[in-house]
Amino acid sequence: MRRYLRSLAPGLTGDAWRLQAGGLVNAVGTGLVYPFLLIYLTNVRGIPLGLAGLTVGLTAVVTAFATPAVGAAIDRAGARAVLALALGLQAVGWGLFPLIRAPWHAFVLAAVAGAGTAAFWPSQSTLLIGVVAPDRRDAAFAVQRITQNFGMALGAVAGGLIATTADASTYTVLFLLDAATFVVYGLVLTAVRPPRREPDLAGAGPPRYREVFRNRVFLAVVGINVVLVTAAYAQFDATLPVFAKNEVGVSEKGIGALFFVNMIVVALAQLPITRALAGRSRVRAIAAAAWLASASFLLVVATALWLEGGEALALLLAMTIGFTLAETLHGATQSALVADLAPERLRGRYLSLLTNSYALGFSIGPALGALVLAESAVAVWIGACVVLALAAVALHGLEPRVPKHARLAGVAGEQRGDVTPRSSRRSASRR
């Protein structure tokens, strides 16, 4: 048992742990506001549900349009500088959300926050890759998933205890706390050393997006990811809270409990699952995630048809466990797959387009989910189940085309048969 527990240690560098700590604080802020965003816009500010869903989606739309420029900026100026800019934009955008009194206010601030989000994810991931050894990427992204989910769950629980639609000032507290977390992350970032950038290969010329778009396997990977995010993550994060409160009578505290369970499962399962996937197909793991998320949403269908109140919450908690296991299969695996598909000189562009796939999913998902939910509490979840199953089938068809070096998940050290001396690995990590 001790040997197994030691094998779960991710073996990250000090700079990587500092990035993870900053990401944890930032995720707490996200958890404070995101599960309650539609509730705030509709129940507190009186914005119609359809327009509120478009507001949430607008953040992701701006992200989708901005990420190509962000990728070029990362490859040119470095990931740390772009990440610092991203934190500032998000602090301003979310910090001013309490001032919303009309739909256009929400649209403007969502656009500012979306620009920050566009720069945040690819710069953070690129910087993280730069401060760990290549064989630690799966582990680094696994820890990132743990910190993100742990932070969001803590924030969601705290948000459920703070927020009440009877007192608008409680939502002001949530948004100001969220803005403060971006500032804290910015302070942590000053202690992270930017990684040494590799020189361009001789004769390669300046990096361009046309080189990225020639990689059809990568384009298929990010295209399927759009579908997964639209049908799975966006529905769980944005549509499920408003469904739970308005359709089956679950309170804000109950909604917070769903995200707390999400955190517990990620914290317990992410590293063991990442270790179990070592040497196995990342593409099959992502397909398994799609199948499992589809099956989990069938429990939401059952909730919508037959349950309310405490019984509904109990079944939604069971659904959350299954969905979160799917999340542990997908999140870290997807990022590591793209990182290994990307040449060094184009990594910012590759990861920006991966961020774009999440942005597109979160721009389509909340708006579509809210519009369908306004008509039927059942149809949105049945549709998600079908779409996720189709995405799983597409992934099985894509797997043979993925290069072996990117297709197979890796772990560090002895579990991978790595015979590199420990001292050499430490030196590589310092670089």
C-alpha positions in Angstrom: 0.0 0.0 0.0 2.8 2.4 0.8 4.5 1.7 -2.5 1.2 2.3 -4.3 0.6 5.6 -2.5 4.2 6.7 -3.4 3.5 5.8 -7.0 0.7 8.4 -7.0 3.0 11.3 -6.2 3.0 13.5 -9.3 6.7 14.6 -8.9 6.2 18.2 -9.9 8.7 21.1 -9.7 8.4 24.0 -7.3 7.2 26.3 -10.0 4.6 23.8 -11.0 3.3 23.6 -7.5 3.2 27.4 -7.3 1.0 27.5 -10.4 -1.2 24.8 -8.9 -1.6 26.9 -5.7 -2.5 30.0 -7.7 -5.0 27.9 -9.7 -6.6 26.6 -6.6 -7.3 30.1 -5.2 -8.6 31.2 -8.6 -10.9 28.1 -8.8 -12.4 28.9 -5.4 -13.5 32.3 -6.9 -14.9 30.6 -10.0 -16.9 28.2 -7.8 -18.3 31.1 -5.8 -20.0 32.6 -8.8 -20.4 30.2 -11.7 -23.0 27.8 -10.3 -25.2 30.7 -9.3 -24.6 32.9 -12.3 -27.9 32.1 -14.1 -29.8 32.3 -10.8 -28.2 35.8 -10.2 -29.1 37.1 -13.6 -32.7 35.8 -13.7 -33.9 35.7 -10.1 -32.0 38.8 -8.8 -31.6 41.1 -11.8 -34.8 40.0 -13.6 -33.2 39.2 -16.9 -35.2 36.6 -18.9 -33.8 33.1 -18.8 -33.0 33.0 -22.5 -31.1 36.3 -22.4 -29.3 35.2 -19.2 -28.2 32.0 -21.0 -26.9 34.1 -23.9 -24.9 36.2 -21.4 -23.2 33.2 -19.9 -22.5 31.9 -23.4 -21.2 35.3 -24.5 -18.2 34.9 -22.2 -17.3 31.8 -24.2 -18.1 33.4 -27.5 -15.5 36.2 -26.9 -13.1 33.5 -25.7 -13.6 31.6 -29.0 -12.8 34.7 -31.1 -9.9 35.9 -29.1 -8.0 32.6 -28.6 -6.2 32.6 -32.0 -4.6 35.9 -31.2 -3.8 34.7 -27.7 -2.0 31.6 -29.1 0.2 33.8 -31.3 0.9 36.1 -28.4 2.0 33.1 -26.2 4.4 31.8 -28.8 5.8 35.3 -29.3 5.8 37.0 -25.8 5.7 34.0 -23.5 3.0 32.4 -21.4 3.6 34.2 -18.1 3.1 37.6 -19.5 -0.1 36.6 -21.2 -1.4 34.9 -18.0 -0.8 38.1 -16.0 -2.9 40.1 -18.5 -5.6 37.4 -18.4 -5.9 37.7 -14.6 -6.3 41.5 -14.7 -9.1 41.3 -17.3 -11.0 38.7 -15.4 -10.6 40.7 -12.1 -12.2 43.7 -13.8 -14.9 41.8 -15.6 -16.3 39.7 -12.8 -15.6 42.3 -10.1 -18.1 44.7 -11.8 -20.9 42.2 -12.2 -22.7 43.5 -9.1 -23.4 46.7 -11.1 -25.6 44.9 -13.6 -29.0 46.4 -13.9 -29.9 45.7 -17.6 -29.1 42.9 -20.1 -26.6 45.1 -22.0 -24.6 45.6 -18.8 -24.2 41.9 -18.5 -23.2 41.5 -22.1 -20.4 44.1 -21.8 -18.9 42.7 -18.6 -19.2 39.1 -19.9 -17.2 40.3 -23.0 -14.4 41.7 -20.7 -14.3 38.5 -18.6 -14.4 36.4 -21.8 -11.3 38.2 -23.2 -9.5 37.3 -19.9 -10.7 33.7 -20.1 -9.4 33.5 -23.7 -5.9 34.3 -22.5 -6.1 32.5 -19.1 -6.4 28.8 -20.0 -3.9 28.4 -22.9 -1.3 30.6 -21.1 -1.7 28.7 -17.8 -1.4 25.3 -19.6 1.5 26.3 -21.7 3.3 27.7 -18.7 2.6 24.5 -16.7 4.0 22.3 -19.5 7.1 24.5 -19.6 8.0 23.9 -15.9 7.6 20.1 -15.8 9.4 17.3 -17.6 7.6 15.7 -20.6 6.9 12.5 -18.8 5.1 14.4 -16.0 2.5 16.1 -18.2 -0.3 13.7 -17.5 0.4 14.0 -13.8 0.6 17.8 -13.9 -2.7 18.1 -15.7 -4.2 15.6 -13.2 -3.2 17.8 -10.3 -4.5 20.8 -12.2 -7.9 19.0 -12.5 -7.8 18.3 -8.7 -7.0 21.9 -7.8 -9.6 23.2 -10.2 -12.4 21.0 -9.0 -11.4 21.2 -5.3 -11.4 25.0 -5.5 -14.6 25.2 -7.4 -16.3 22.8 -5.0 -15.2 24.8 -2.0 -16.3 28.0 -3.7 -19.7 26.5 -4.6 -20.3 25.3 -1.0 -19.3 28.8 0.3 -21.4 30.4 -2.4 -24.4 28.3 -1.4 -24.0 29.4 2.2 -23.6 33.1 1.3 -26.0 33.7 -1.6 -29.7 34.2 -1.3 -32.0 35.7 -3.9 -33.8 37.6 -1.1 -30.7 39.8 -0.6 -28.9 41.0 -3.7 -25.9 42.2 -1.6 -25.0 38.6 -1.0 -24.2 38.2 -4.7 -22.1 41.3 -4.6 -20.0 39.6 -1.9 -19.6 36.6 -4.2 -18.4 38.7 -7.2 -16.0 40.8 -5.2 -14.4 37.7 -3.6 -14.1 36.2 -7.1 -12.2 39.3 -8.3 -9.9 39.1 -5.3 -8.8 35.6 -6.2 -7.5 36.8 -9.6 -5.4 39.4 -7.8 -4.0 36.7 -5.4 -3.1 34.5 -8.3 -1.3 37.4 -9.9 0.9 37.8 -6.8 1.7 34.1 -6.8 2.6 34.3 -10.5 5.4 36.7 -9.7 7.3 33.9 -8.0 7.1 31.6 -11.0 10.2 31.6 -13.3 9.4 31.7 -17.0 10.7 28.5 -18.6 13.6 28.7 -21.1 12.2 28.9 -24.6 13.6 26.5 -27.2 15.0 28.1 -30.3 13.2 27.7 -33.6 14.3 24.7 -35.7 16.6 25.7 -38.5 14.7 26.5 -41.7 11.3 26.1 -39.9 10.4 29.8 -40.4 8.0 31.7 -38.1 5.2 29.7 -36.5 1.9 30.1 -38.3 -1.6 28.7 -37.8 -1.6 27.2 -41.3 0.8 24.6 -39.9 -1.7 23.8 -37.1 -4.6 23.5 -39.5 -2.7 20.9 -41.5 -2.9 18.5 -38.6 -6.2 16.9 -39.3 -6.0 14.5 -36.3 -5.7 17.5 -34.0 -8.6 19.3 -35.7 -10.7 16.2 -35.1 -9.7 16.0 -31.5 -10.7 19.6 -30.8 -13.9 19.3 -32.9 -15.1 16.4 -30.8 -14.1 18.2 -27.7 -16.5 21.0 -28.6 -19.3 18.4 -28.7 -18.2 17.0 -25.3 -18.1 20.3 -23.6 -21.4 21.5 -25.1 -23.3 18.3 -24.1 -21.6 17.5 -20.8 -19.6 20.2 -19.0 -21.8 23.1 -20.0 -25.0 21.3 -19.0 -23.6 20.2 -15.7 -22.0 23.5 -14.8 -24.6 26.0 -16.1 -27.9 24.2 -16.8 -28.0 21.7 -13.9 -28.1 24.4 -11.1 -31.0 26.3 -12.6 -32.8 23.0 -13.4 -32.3 21.8 -9.9 -33.6 25.0 -8.3 -36.5 25.9 -10.6 -37.7 22.5 -11.8 -37.2 20.1 -8.9 -37.0 22.4 -5.9 -33.4 21.9 -4.8 -32.1 24.8 -2.7 -28.8 26.8 -3.2 -27.3 24.8 -0.4 -28.2 21.6 -2.2 -26.7 22.9 -5.4 -23.5 23.6 -3.5 -23.6 20.1 -2.2 -23.6 18.7 -5.8 -20.4 20.6 -6.5 -18.9 19.6 -3.2 -19.4 15.9 -4.1 -17.8 16.6 -7.5 -14.7 17.9 -5.6 -14.5 14.9 -3.3 -14.7 12.4 -6.2 -12.1 14.3 -8.2 -9.8 14.5 -5.2 -10.0 10.8 -4.5 -10.1 9.4 -8.0 -8.1 11.7 -10.3 -4.5 10.5 -9.5 -5.4 6.8 -9.3 -7.2 7.0 -12.6 -4.3 8.8 -14.2 -1.9 6.1 -12.9 -4.3 3.4 -14.1 -4.3 4.9 -17.6 -0.5 4.8 -17.9 0.5 3.2 -21.2 -3.2 3.0 -22.3 -5.0 4.8 -25.1 -5.9 8.4 -24.2 -8.5 8.4 -27.0 -10.3 5.4 -25.5 -10.3 7.0 -22.1 -12.0 10.1 -23.5 -14.5 7.9 -25.3 -15.2 6.1 -22.0 -15.8 9.5 -20.4 -18.4 10.3 -23.1 -20.2 7.0 -22.5 -20.2 7.5 -18.7 -21.4 11.1 -18.9 -24.2 10.0 -21.2 -25.3 7.2 -18.8 -25.1 9.6 -15.8 -27.5 12.1 -17.4 -30.1 9.4 -17.7 -30.5 9.9 -13.9 -31.3 13.6 -14.5 -34.0 12.4 -16.9 -35.4 10.2 -14.1 -35.2 13.1 -11.7 -37.1 15.4 -14.0 -39.9 12.8 -14.6 -40.5 11.6 -11.1 -38.8 13.3 -8.2 -38.7 16.6 -6.3 -37.0 18.1 -3.3 -34.8 15.8 -1.1 -35.4 12.8 -3.3 -34.4 14.7 -6.4 -31.2 15.9 -4.6 -30.3 12.3 -3.7 -30.5 11.1 -7.3 -28.7 14.2 -8.6 -25.9 13.4 -6.1 -25.6 9.9 -7.5 -25.5 11.4 -11.0 -22.7 13.7 -9.9 -20.5 10.8 -8.8 -20.8 9.1 -12.2 -20.4 12.4 -14.1 -17.3 13.3 -12.1 -15.6 9.9 -12.8 -16.2 10.7 -16.5 -14.6 14.1 -15.9 -11.5 12.5 -14.4 -11.1 10.3 -17.5 -11.5 13.3 -19.8 -10.0 16.5 -18.4 -6.3 15.7 -17.8 -6.2 13.2 -20.6 -7.5 15.6 -23.2 -4.9 18.3 -22.3 -2.0 15.9 -22.3 -3.1 14.5 -25.6 -3.0 17.9 -27.3 0.3 18.8 -25.6 1.9 15.8 -27.1 0.4 16.4 -30.5 1.8 20.0 -30.5 5.3 20.8 -31.7 7.3 23.0 -29.2 7.2 26.1 -31.5 3.5 25.9 -32.0 2.4 24.9 -28.5 0.7 28.2 -27.7 -1.4 27.9 -30.8 -2.4 24.3 -30.2 -3.4 24.9 -26.6 -5.2 28.1 -27.6 -7.3 26.2 -30.1 -8.0 23.6 -27.4 -9.2 26.4 -25.2 -11.3 27.6 -28.2 -13.0 24.2 -28.2 -14.0 24.6 -24.6 -15.1 28.2 -25.3 -17.3 27.1 -28.2 -18.8 24.4 -26.1 -19.5 26.8 -23.2 -20.9 29.4 -25.7 -23.3 27.0 -27.3 -24.1 24.8 -24.2 -25.5 27.3 -21.7 -27.6 29.2 -24.3 -28.9 26.0 -25.9 -29.5 24.4 -22.5 -31.4 27.4 -21.2 -33.5 27.7 -24.3 -34.5 24.0 -24.3 -35.0 23.9 -20.5 -37.5 26.8 -20.9 -39.6 24.5 -23.1 -38.9 21.0 -21.5 -37.1 19.9 -18.3 -36.6 16.5 -19.9 -35.6 17.1 -23.5 -32.3 18.9 -22.7 -31.0 15.8 -20.8 -32.2 13.3 -23.4 -30.5 15.3 -26.1 -27.3 15.5 -24.1 -27.3 11.7 -23.7 -27.7 11.1 -27.4 -25.0 13.6 -28.4 -22.5 12.2 -26.0 -23.0 8.7 -27.2 -22.4 9.8 -30.8 -19.2 11.6 -29.7 -18.0 8.3 -28.1 -18.5 6.5 -31.4 -16.6 9.1 -33.3 -13.6 8.9 -30.9 -13.4 5.1 -31.4 -13.2 5.8 -35.1 -10.5 8.4 -34.6 -8.2 6.4 -32.4 -6.2 4.5 -35.1 -5.2 7.8 -36.7 -3.6 9.3 -33.5 0.2 8.9 -33.4 1.4 6.4 -30.8 3.6 8.9 -29.0 0.5 11.1 -28.3 -2.1 8.3 -28.1 -0.6 6.5 -25.1 -0.7 8.1 -21.7 2.5 8.3 -19.8 3.6 8.5 -16.2 6.9 9.3 -14.6 9.8 7.2 -13.4 9.8 3.5 -12.8 6.1 3.0 -13.8 7.0 3.9 -17.3 10.2 2.0 -17.5 12.2 5.3 -17.6 15.8 4.5 -17.0 17.0 8.2 -17.0 19.1 8.8 -13.9 17.3 10.6 -11.1 19.9 13.4 -11.1 19.4 13.9 -14.8 15.6 14.2 -14.4 16.1 16.7 -11.6 18.4 18.8 -13.9 15.8 18.6 -16.7 13.1 19.7 -14.3 15.2 22.8 -13.2 15.6 23.8 -16.8 
